[in-house]
Amino acid sequence: MKVTLKSDGALNVFKASNETGHSITLGNDGTLTGPMQAVLMAAAGCSSIDIVMILEKMKQDLQHIEVEVEGKRREEVPRTYTDIHLHYKLYGTIKEKKAEQAVNSSLEKYCSVSLMLEKAAKITSSFEIIKS
């Protein structure tokens, strides 16, 4: 796996691209996604991919998923995360026990991002099922 990051015009704006050419723009001026926000996005994305696949295998009718992630950081430098909470909104006809199993399996076994982050931060989660 390889990514490339280049300054994009201003020296506080960066374009990060993967090997297939897909990219995200990062910055530190408050108008763009910051690198630490991208870490939270990566945790949400990684675990959501797992949860979708797990619920599909369980034959659950997931129509849509949203994740709200909150991260608390240290006040001192380095300002690493100390706590991360992921709240999943699962839309569809899903059994509560299956949803709980999918979320727990992702965060405890499959999601590389959250498993890596838990070495530095306490990771918690919650979910709600919204019938659609």
DRENVEX-163179 format. One record per residue (C-alpha): chain; residue number from 1; x, y, z. Coordinates in pm, whole numbers, plus 32768, in hexadecimal, padded with zeros to 4 digits. Layout:
BEGIN
[site "A"; NUM; [X; Y; Z]]
...
//
This chain:
BEGIN
[site "A"; 1; [8000; 8000; 8000]]
[site "A"; 2; [8085; 8155; 7FA3]]
[site "A"; 3; [7FFF; 82B8; 7FAE]]
[site "A"; 4; [8098; 83FB; 7F36]]
[site "A"; 5; [8067; 8551; 7FD5]]
[site "A"; 6; [80BD; 8695; 7F21]]
[site "A"; 7; [8089; 8802; 7F75]]
[site "A"; 8; [7F6C; 8882; 7EA2]]
[site "A"; 9; [7FA2; 89F3; 7E5D]]
[site "A"; 10; [7FC1; 8A83; 7FBA]]
[site "A"; 11; [80B9; 89DA; 80A0]]
[site "A"; 12; [7FA7; 898F; 819E]]
[site "A"; 13; [7ECE; 88CF; 80A4]]
[site "A"; 14; [7F27; 876B; 8046]]
[site "A"; 15; [7E9F; 8671; 7F4E]]
[site "A"; 16; [7ECA; 8508; 7FBA]]
[site "A"; 17; [7E9B; 8403; 7EA8]]
[site "A"; 18; [7E9C; 828B; 7EA7]]
[site "A"; 19; [7F2B; 81A6; 7D9C]]
[site "A"; 20; [7DE8; 81AC; 7CD2]]
[site "A"; 21; [7DD9; 8327; 7CC9]]
[site "A"; 22; [7CC4; 8363; 7DC7]]
[site "A"; 23; [7D11; 8487; 7EA8]]
[site "A"; 24; [7CAF; 8558; 7FD2]]
[site "A"; 25; [7D14; 86BB; 8023]]
[site "A"; 26; [7DA1; 8708; 817A]]
[site "A"; 27; [7DF1; 8851; 821E]]
[site "A"; 28; [7E2F; 88F9; 836A]]
[site "A"; 29; [7D7C; 8A44; 8343]]
[site "A"; 30; [7C23; 89D2; 83B8]]
[site "A"; 31; [7B82; 89DE; 8260]]
[site "A"; 32; [7BEF; 8881; 81F3]]
[site "A"; 33; [7BF5; 872C; 8294]]
[site "A"; 34; [7D12; 871E; 838C]]
[site "A"; 35; [7DEE; 85EB; 83AD]]
[site "A"; 36; [7D62; 8593; 8504]]
[site "A"; 37; [7BFF; 85AF; 847D]]
[site "A"; 38; [7C66; 84C5; 8365]]
[site "A"; 39; [7CCE; 83C7; 846E]]
[site "A"; 40; [7B6C; 83CD; 84FE]]
[site "A"; 41; [7ADD; 83AF; 839F]]
[site "A"; 42; [7BBD; 8283; 835D]]
[site "A"; 43; [7B3E; 81D5; 8498]]
[site "A"; 44; [79D6; 8215; 8431]]
[site "A"; 45; [7A13; 81A1; 82CD]]
[site "A"; 46; [7AD3; 8068; 832B]]
[site "A"; 47; [79D6; 7FF3; 842D]]
[site "A"; 48; [78AC; 804A; 834F]]
[site "A"; 49; [7933; 7F71; 8236]]
[site "A"; 50; [794E; 7E50; 832D]]
[site "A"; 51; [77F5; 7E89; 83C1]]
[site "A"; 52; [7750; 7E93; 826B]]
[site "A"; 53; [77F8; 7D4C; 8203]]
[site "A"; 54; [77A8; 7CA1; 834E]]
[site "A"; 55; [7639; 7D09; 8348]]
[site "A"; 56; [761B; 7C98; 81DC]]
[site "A"; 57; [76A2; 7B41; 823E]]
[site "A"; 58; [75A5; 7B3A; 835A]]
[site "A"; 59; [7492; 7B80; 825B]]
[site "A"; 60; [742F; 7CC4; 8307]]
[site "A"; 61; [737D; 7DD4; 8241]]
[site "A"; 62; [7470; 7EF8; 826B]]
[site "A"; 63; [7407; 8017; 8187]]
[site "A"; 64; [74EF; 812C; 81F8]]
[site "A"; 65; [75FE; 816D; 82FC]]
[site "A"; 66; [767B; 82AE; 839D]]
[site "A"; 67; [778D; 82D3; 849F]]
[site "A"; 68; [77CA; 83F4; 858A]]
[site "A"; 69; [7928; 83F0; 861F]]
[site "A"; 70; [79A1; 84C2; 8741]]
[site "A"; 71; [7B0B; 84D0; 87A3]]
[site "A"; 72; [7BA8; 856A; 88D9]]
[site "A"; 73; [7D13; 85D2; 88C2]]
[site "A"; 74; [7E22; 861F; 89BC]]
[site "A"; 75; [7E59; 878E; 8A08]]
[site "A"; 76; [7FD2; 876D; 89F9]]
[site "A"; 77; [80A9; 871A; 88CD]]
[site "A"; 78; [8096; 8622; 882F]]
[site "A"; 79; [7F1D; 8656; 8824]]
[site "A"; 80; [7EC7; 84E8; 87F2]]
[site "A"; 81; [7D6C; 8459; 8827]]
[site "A"; 82; [7D20; 83D8; 8983]]
[site "A"; 83; [7BB4; 8375; 8944]]
[site "A"; 84; [7AF3; 8325; 8807]]
[site "A"; 85; [797F; 82D9; 87FE]]
[site "A"; 86; [78D1; 8254; 86C8]]
[site "A"; 87; [7755; 8264; 86B9]]
[site "A"; 88; [76B9; 819A; 85A0]]
[site "A"; 89; [7564; 81E7; 850E]]
[site "A"; 90; [74EB; 80AF; 845D]]
[site "A"; 91; [73BD; 80E3; 837D]]
[site "A"; 92; [72E9; 7FB7; 831E]]
[site "A"; 93; [724D; 7E82; 83B6]]
[site "A"; 94; [7363; 7DFC; 8491]]
[site "A"; 95; [7355; 7D22; 85C7]]
[site "A"; 96; [73F5; 7DD2; 86EE]]
[site "A"; 97; [74CA; 7CA5; 874E]]
[site "A"; 98; [7550; 7C8B; 85E9]]
[site "A"; 99; [75A4; 7DFE; 85E2]]
[site "A"; 100; [765C; 7DE3; 872D]]
[site "A"; 101; [771C; 7CB4; 86B2]]
[site "A"; 102; [777D; 7D64; 856D]]
[site "A"; 103; [77F8; 7EA0; 861C]]
[site "A"; 104; [78BB; 7DDC; 8723]]
[site "A"; 105; [7955; 7CF0; 8622]]
[site "A"; 106; [79CD; 7E14; 8551]]
[site "A"; 107; [7A69; 7ED8; 866E]]
[site "A"; 108; [7AF8; 7DAC; 8728]]
[site "A"; 109; [7B6C; 7CCF; 8609]]
[site "A"; 110; [7B62; 7D5B; 84A6]]
[site "A"; 111; [7B90; 7ED6; 8490]]
[site "A"; 112; [7D06; 7F10; 846D]]
[site "A"; 113; [7CE2; 8084; 84AB]]
[site "A"; 114; [7C29; 8069; 85F7]]
[site "A"; 115; [7D07; 7F4A; 866B]]
[site "A"; 116; [7E39; 8020; 8627]]
[site "A"; 117; [7DA2; 8153; 86CF]]
[site "A"; 118; [7D3E; 8095; 8808]]
[site "A"; 119; [7EAE; 8074; 885C]]
[site "A"; 120; [7EAB; 81EB; 88A5]]
[site "A"; 121; [7D3F; 8246; 88EB]]
[site "A"; 122; [7C12; 81B2; 899A]]
[site "A"; 123; [7B16; 8155; 888B]]
[site "A"; 124; [79A5; 8138; 88DF]]
[site "A"; 125; [7873; 810A; 8808]]
[site "A"; 126; [76FB; 8117; 8805]]
[site "A"; 127; [75F2; 80DD; 86FF]]
[site "A"; 128; [7488; 8118; 86B3]]
[site "A"; 129; [73A4; 806C; 85BB]]
[site "A"; 130; [72C0; 814E; 84F5]]
[site "A"; 131; [71A9; 8093; 8447]]
[site "A"; 132; [7183; 8103; 82E0]]
//
